[in-house]
Amino acid sequence: MTSAIPETTQHRVQIGSSDLEVFPLALGGNVFGWTADRETSFDVLDAFTAAGGNFIDTADGYSHWAPGNEGGESETVIGEWVDARGNRDDVIIATKVSTHPKYLGLKPDNIGAAADASLRRLGTDYIDLYYAHFDDETVPLEDTIGALNRLVEEGKIRYIGISNYSAARIDEWFRITNENAFHKAVALQPHYNLVERGFEAKLRERAERENLGVFPYFSLAKGFLTGKYREAGKDAQSLSPRADGALAYLDDRGQRVLAALDAAAAHHNVQPTSIALAWLRQQPTVVAPLASARTVDQLTDLIASTTVVLTPEELASLDEASAA
């Protein structure tokens, strides 16, 4: 399929202290093999890269929750697409460990086996960025980091990332890393968006101190920030399988945020989706928001966000609207 989405001229952004440079929008792969079938996933990936995108994010557990799936479906689709297009050197792939039903947790042996399984599904001999997906406090942190360090030494992964860790555990992570001269993590993936701003309290400080490139997930608040969920009485499930999560934000604060998004969207002649992602991209430490698209049409507003530069007044208006 040939995409009508125009190629952008956006510069690439370096991930922390790594030599990885990425488009200022990360394409989430959670929908591949779930709400987007193989053919549609290929179309989305083609359109994303045609527009200048190069960073694809997934996890070994995607999408084990869907009926008939067992986990790894997203990695498999991405691997088949890379093989079909012959473009492995042109894309940067991030995946994660700890949620695949066969490889739960972060014990060292499990990390090694899970990484090998991800490599097979992705059809590659290296992973650019490999995240510890969720903290596993049943395993000594030194063991987890040591296992990830070995994968770097073996050439199976290029860089380490951290996802869903508390500020205190990140402090401990870097203490252990420094004491053992382990390879340092270069990326952090937190829950962060206009209506979920807990990241700013403590995690942003760690990202600044440790030079972590930040890739927020749920960047559009489960779809709420697209502006689709304005009427609580609508049949939400007809809009999206995750609509209930979006409707949780439809309160007075949420309405203020939507109004501020609408105003900025009208000024820039884009959709609220693009403004929400542009706001996130312009926050300190953020390298690129994460967002997924079930169709090529949904991708249009995501790509448009990368060329929107909000004014200080617009940023302040959005900040004020989203204040708790």
LINCOR-V649004 format. One record per pair of residues at least 6 apart in sequence whose C-alpha atoms are under 7 Angstrom apart, sorted by the first residue. I is the first residue (numbers start at 0). J is the second residue. D is the distance in Angstrom with one decimal. If there is no record, write none. Layout:
i:j:d
I:J:D
I:J:D
This chain:
i:j:d
0:42:6.0
2:46:5.1
4:46:6.8
4:50:6.3
4:299:6.2
5:50:5.7
6:49:6.2
6:50:3.7
6:51:5.6
7:50:5.8
7:51:6.0
9:305:6.9
9:306:6.9
10:22:6.8
11:20:5.4
11:21:4.8
11:22:4.8
11:23:6.5
12:20:5.0
12:21:5.2
12:22:6.4
12:23:6.5
12:286:6.4
13:19:5.7
13:20:4.3
13:21:6.4
14:20:6.2
14:185:6.7
14:186:6.8
14:212:4.9
14:286:6.8
15:185:5.1
15:186:6.5
15:210:5.1
15:211:4.8
15:212:4.6
16:185:6.1
16:210:6.5
17:185:6.4
21:53:6.2
21:54:5.9
22:52:5.4
22:53:6.0
22:54:6.5
23:286:6.3
23:287:4.5
23:305:6.3
24:287:4.7
24:288:5.5
24:289:6.3
24:305:6.8
25:54:5.2
25:55:5.9
25:56:6.6
25:287:5.9
25:288:6.0
25:289:4.7
25:290:6.4
26:54:6.3
26:55:4.9
26:56:6.0
26:289:5.9
26:290:5.5
26:291:5.5
27:55:6.2
27:56:5.0
27:57:6.2
27:289:5.8
27:290:5.1
27:291:4.3
28:55:6.7
28:56:5.6
28:57:4.8
28:73:6.1
28:291:6.4
29:57:6.0
29:61:5.7
29:62:6.7
29:73:6.4
30:291:6.9
30:293:6.3
31:37:7.0
31:40:5.6
31:73:4.8
31:76:6.6
32:72:5.3
32:73:5.4
32:76:6.7
33:62:6.3
33:65:6.6
34:293:6.4
35:293:5.2
37:76:6.3
39:294:6.5
41:80:6.2
42:295:6.7
43:294:6.2
43:295:5.1
46:295:6.8
53:89:6.8
53:90:4.7
53:91:5.9
54:90:6.0
54:91:4.8
54:92:6.0
55:91:6.3
55:92:5.0
55:93:6.2
56:92:6.0
56:93:4.7
56:94:5.9
57:73:6.7
57:74:6.7
57:93:6.1
57:94:4.7
57:95:6.8
58:94:4.4
58:95:4.4
58:96:6.7
59:70:6.3
59:71:4.9
59:74:6.7
59:94:6.6
59:95:5.9
59:96:6.1
59:98:6.8
59:99:5.5
59:117:6.4
60:70:4.7
60:71:5.7
60:98:4.8
60:99:4.0
61:70:5.3
61:71:5.6
61:72:6.2
61:73:5.7
62:68:6.5
62:70:5.1
62:71:6.7
62:72:6.2
62:73:6.8
63:69:4.5
63:70:3.9
70:99:5.6
70:100:6.9
74:117:6.9
74:120:5.7
74:121:5.4
75:120:4.7
75:121:5.7
77:121:6.3
78:120:6.1
78:121:3.8
78:122:5.2
81:87:5.8
91:127:5.9
92:126:6.2
92:127:5.5
92:128:6.5
93:126:6.6
93:127:5.9
93:128:4.5
93:129:5.8
94:128:6.6
94:129:5.3
94:130:6.3
95:129:5.4
95:130:4.5
95:131:5.9
95:132:5.3
96:110:6.7
96:113:6.6
96:130:6.3
96:131:5.5
96:132:5.5
97:103:4.7
97:104:4.4
97:105:5.8
97:131:6.8
97:132:5.9
97:133:6.6
98:104:6.8
102:109:5.9
102:113:5.8
104:135:6.0
105:135:6.0
105:138:6.7
105:143:5.9
106:138:6.0
106:143:6.2
107:142:6.2
107:143:5.8
107:146:5.1
110:146:6.8
118:124:6.1
118:125:6.8
124:155:6.3
125:154:6.6
125:155:4.6
125:156:5.2
126:155:6.2
126:156:4.6
126:157:6.2
127:156:5.7
127:157:4.9
127:158:6.1
128:156:6.5
128:157:6.1
128:158:4.8
128:159:5.7
128:160:6.4
129:156:6.5
129:158:6.3
129:159:5.1
129:160:5.6
130:159:5.8
130:160:4.1
130:161:5.2
130:162:6.3
131:160:6.4
131:161:5.2
131:162:6.0
132:161:6.7
132:162:5.0
132:163:6.6
133:162:6.0
133:163:5.3
133:164:6.7
134:163:6.6
134:164:5.7
140:172:6.9
141:175:6.3
148:181:6.0
148:182:5.8
150:156:5.7
151:157:5.7
151:158:6.8
158:184:6.7
158:185:6.8
159:183:6.9
159:184:4.6
159:185:6.1
160:184:5.1
160:185:5.8
160:186:4.6
160:187:5.8
161:184:6.9
161:186:6.2
161:187:4.9
161:188:6.3
162:187:5.7
162:188:4.6
162:189:6.0
163:188:6.8
163:189:5.8
166:201:6.1
166:202:5.5
166:205:6.9
176:182:6.9
176:183:6.4
185:210:6.9
185:211:4.8
185:212:6.2
186:211:4.6
186:212:4.5
186:213:5.8
187:211:6.0
187:212:6.1
187:213:4.9
187:214:6.3
188:213:5.8
188:214:4.9
188:215:5.4
188:216:6.6
189:198:6.9
189:214:6.9
189:215:5.1
189:216:6.2
190:215:5.6
190:216:5.2
190:217:6.2
191:198:6.0
191:215:5.2
191:216:6.4
191:217:6.7
191:218:6.2
192:217:6.9
192:218:5.0
192:219:6.5
192:220:6.5
192:279:6.5
193:275:7.0
193:321:6.2
194:321:6.0
206:212:7.0
206:284:6.6
207:284:6.4
212:284:6.1
212:285:6.2
212:286:5.6
213:284:5.8
213:285:4.5
213:286:5.5
214:285:6.1
214:286:6.2
214:287:5.4
214:288:5.3
214:289:6.1
215:288:5.2
215:289:5.8
216:288:6.9
216:289:5.3
218:276:6.8
218:288:6.1
218:289:6.1
218:290:6.3
219:225:6.6
219:275:6.8
220:245:6.3
221:241:6.6
221:244:6.1
221:245:5.1
222:245:5.6
223:245:4.5
223:246:6.8
223:248:6.9
224:271:6.8
224:272:6.1
224:275:6.4
225:271:5.5
225:272:4.4
226:257:6.5
226:271:6.3
228:246:6.4
231:246:6.8
235:242:5.3
235:243:6.8
236:242:5.7
252:320:6.9
252:321:6.4
255:320:5.3
256:317:6.5
256:320:5.1
256:321:5.6
259:316:6.5
259:317:5.8
259:320:6.7
260:271:5.3
260:274:6.3
260:275:7.0
261:271:5.9
263:274:6.8
263:313:6.6
264:270:5.4
264:271:5.5
264:274:6.1
270:300:6.6
272:300:6.2
272:301:7.0
273:300:5.5
273:301:5.9
273:303:6.0
273:304:4.1
274:304:6.4
276:288:6.5
276:304:5.9
277:304:5.3
277:305:6.6
277:307:6.0
277:308:6.7
278:309:7.0
278:314:6.7
279:288:6.5
280:286:6.7
280:287:5.7
280:288:6.0
292:298:5.5
